[in-house]
Amino acid sequence: MAQYSNYKKVSGGTLPTGSIPATALNSSGLDTWNVKWFWGSPNECTSGCCCLWTVPTGVARAHIEMWGAGGSGTGACSCSRCHVYRGAQGGYYNSKTISVNPGWTYTVCAGGVYTCRNRECCGCKGCNSFVNGCNLSNFCAIGGHGGIACNSWSLGCNSYQPCCLGPTANGGDFGMGNHAGTFGGSVFCHCNYQWTCTTGAPFLAAGGNGVSALVNCWVRCGCWTVPYGQGGQGGMTTYCGGCCGQGGTGGGGLVKITYL
């Protein structure tokens, strides 16, 4: 094995102009490397984005990553009892690497969200993101579960965890998801102090989970827009008679295709 007494770092500025010709890039495959993102508008109740993607000339591989839309937040739905709240879940993640040929077409859909300004006790599930085409079968990233408002006096210390998926579920090579937030609030006096925690989508949630807390508030509506893949914020109250707070929708889904 050759021995080296020292190493030198070469920067782009030290390379003479024209020293790396286009033919060198062509033979390496780096000339076709690119990343394509698909997403809907970030506003409330976005319908997501569905379009057709055509494999460019010279491309032989595609790595597809997807995130489902986040579930919507719950409304503060009961006018006669205090609540405990469970935060909405962020969308699931899924990925797959496939062989492709130039000219092949793929249907790409980044999931949307619904319902607008929800007043119900249970928030809606976020829509799935998916890609259809050659070398793919039932490939999708499911949306997160919606939040829940419950007026049971005995539920404050319990939590409900939606389904946990295996890493190769839903047609992918590797996928994962976050749990929904647990029920929060005081067990002995539901109206005194309220909190809940929404979750974000894997690899997208820069700040992790989102915590909402109220000490003394008649009614607070959830934010109408949240980051992509994030669980929606719910409506909340700390009063027994407060009601009809509106929950916000979750963040829309995303699809990322890296091709070479």
Secondary structure, 3 states (H helix, E strand, C coil): CCCCCCCCCCCHHHCCCCCCCHHHHHHHCHHHCEEEEEECCCCCCCCCEEEEEECCCCCCEEEEEEECCCCCCCCECCCCCCCEEECCCCCCEEEEEEECCCCCEEEEEECCCCCCCECCCECCCCCCEEEECCCCCCCEECCCCCCEEECCCCCCCCCCCCCCCCCCCCCCCEEECCCCCCEECCCCCCCCCEEEEECCCCCCCCCCCEEEEECCCCCECCCCCCCCCCCCCCCECCCCCCCCECECCCCCCEEEEEEC
